[in-house]
Amino acid sequence: MTDKPTAAAREHMHKLADKGLKEPKLLTKEEVISLGQHVAKEHGHATEAEHEIAKKAQHNPEGVTVTEIKTLCSHIKGERTAR
């Protein structure tokens, strides 16, 4: 069995990232955790700063700032410019 996400899972994550880029304050605690888990799995693709934000999102989702949420979402969308 492989760890690669299915097309449906990728689509869901991209929709969640779109929502986070447009309205980061409307994300639920569970959605922030999900974004963090996704970015944390990306060994070698995420920067050290993105990994730190991902860990924070998983352990303290209420403490993640709007800028940090946008950084995670931008990473998922492939636009790692929001730092």
N, C-alpha and C positions, 0 to 999 in steps of 0.2 A: 504494500500500500504506500502511496506517496503523500507527502506533506503539501503538495501543490494545491492551491485553492481552486475550487470549481469555477466555471464561468459565472454561475449565479452568485457565488460568494464574492468574487471580484467585483461584479456589478453592484452588489449591495454595498461593499466597502467604498466604491467610487461615489455612489449616491450619498453615502454618509459623509464622505469628504467634501462633496459639493455643498451639502447642508452646512458643514462646519466652516467652510470658507465664506458662505453667504451670511449665516446667522450663528456664529459660534456660541453665543450666550444661550441659545435655545437647545443645545445638546443636553441630553440627560447624562447623569453620572455613568450609566451603563454604556452609553455611546462613546464617552470620553475614554473609558476603560478599553473598549473595543478598538478604538483608534490606537491607543498605546500598545495593546497586545499585537496588533498587526505590524506596526513599525518595529517593535522589539524583535519580532521574528526575522526581520530582514538583515541578517548578518552580512556585513560587507557592503551593503547597499545604503544603509543609513549612516549618517555622520555620527561622531561621538556626541555632539550636542543633541541630535535627534534621538539617540538612544537614551540620554539622560532625561529628556522630556517624556519619552515613552515610559520609562520606569516611574517617573513622577505621576503620569496619568494613570498608571495601573495601581499605584499605592495611595495616591491622594488626589483623586479626580477633581475634588472641589477646589483644590489649590492651584490648578492649572490655569494660566492666564489666557486671555483671548489670543494673544500673539503666539503662545505655545501651541494652542489648538490649531491655529492657522498653519503653523510650521508642520505639525503632524499631517494635516490635510493636504498641504502642498506636496509633502513627500509622497503621499499615496497617489496623488494626481500626477506625480512626476515633475513637479515644478518646485524644486528645492530652493527657491529664491527668497521665501519669507522667513527670515531669521531675525 
